[in-house]
Amino acid sequence: MALKITVIGTGYLGATHAAAMAELGYEVLALDVVPQKIEVLATGRAPMYEPGLDELLQQHVEGLEGSTGRLRFTTSYAEVADFGDIHFVCVNTPQRHGEYACDMSYVDSAIESLAPLLSRPALVVGKSTVPVGSAERLAARLAELAPVGADARLAWNPEFLREGFAVQDTLHPDRIVVGVADDQAEKLLREVYAGPIAEGSPFVVTDYPTAELVKTAANSFLATKISFINAMAEVCEAADGDVVKLAEAIGHDERIGKKFLRAGIGFGGGCLPKDIRAFMARAGELGAAQALTFLREVDSINMRRRGHMVELAREAVGGSFLGKRVAVLGATFKPDSDDVRDSPALNVAGQIHLQGGQVTVFDPKGMENARAVFPTLAYAPSPLEAVRGAHAVLHLTEWSEFRELDPAELGAVAAERRVLDGRNALDPARWRDAGWDFRALGRPRA
Ligand code: UDX
């Protein structure tokens, strides 16, 4: 009989995983404790903007015209425990307020709600990013609470999806990593991922701690790569070099590679910043703090980028933001997402606002979330309206549509033709040809 899958938590990770499992042909029941999320999902819409996810949901959510009906939603753990052979835990692990460590309460609560209801053999698979050592602790808790005892198994299967590419990354992962404590769990996970997902994806089997560490190590490496190129941008600015050319040139070395070498206002979002901090906190608990002191530097280089952008903008408008209008293009932490969590763009916009500037923001998809976080900023319905009357234009999230903007058209409505590219994504020649004073981070002034 085909395996039945449940997914606990319907954020970026859970909603996408649930839809992908339905796409593979499984019957899927997804749970969220927030009824409003379930209500939206049940109509075939994702509660966040994620390219391709609405389409996938519409193909599989039960009750929608022409759907396979393989994907259903619930708020009931009893229903989940009764339905599933395999339960994927996809809840988030945000940074704790005022601390480096992450908040494990959603993961703990998922296990503690599910385990006492498990009256038939089940495999619980953690996908959330957790501090190393969590899986072992949770496996013990599961065995203690589950009526089936040792027949409730645990595996850890970290997820590497990127926002904006969640569907693609879930359906075609570049690797599948499973941390297991027994052969049975490995066998079941091989079965679940057999077929299109596993095709061409290396399947790496490890113990619990290694699987947990693979995720935090990967994110730490990516964060380090970005901060490395941003450190080079600082040096380039001091020495009148060009970090974009530098990145291109070192990237030709295959050992270095071209990806994740885009200098700018740094990394943000719900993962990289909190994951490196939680990793440092956990290493400290394990007595290995020294091994990760470099991550403190990675974090501070990253945070410095935001302040630097604000300084350049202040300089551009004549030394003070008072009485100056600043147009901000981009509010999300990256393009193709509506996520503004720890967004460098919104942080820069907020700092300028707090220093007395009149900031007007435009973002293709993130306006609603940005407004909820920062209601005191002004929001414009188009890039042209954001730029109207501006003394400086800041390009802070590299949406592709910003590259297509017509600098001449914008120049006609701006108060001053000054643009600062915080993502090194605009074409300096196009803007300069249209009469703009163009400045980018880590590049010569022209
Ligand atoms: C990241 C990891 O890439 C993913 O594997 C993991 O599962 C979750 O965390 P995500 O948060 O979606 O994914 O964003 P990512 O594409 O990694 O970008 C993170 C941040 O780094 C963004 O703010 C982006 O603008 C910035 N970035 C990325 C740079 O500043 N320069 C780069 O060269 C690349």
Boltz pocket constraint, residues with backbone or C-beta under 6 A from the ligand:
constraints:
  - pocket:
      binder: B
      contacts: [[A, 159], [A, 160], [A, 161], [A, 162], [A, 163], [A, 164], [A, 219], [A, 222], [A, 226], [A, 259], [A, 260], [A, 261], [A, 262], [A, 263], [A, 264], [A, 265], [A, 266], [A, 267], [A, 268], [A, 269], [A, 270], [A, 271], [A, 272], [A, 333], [A, 334]]
      max_distance: 6.0
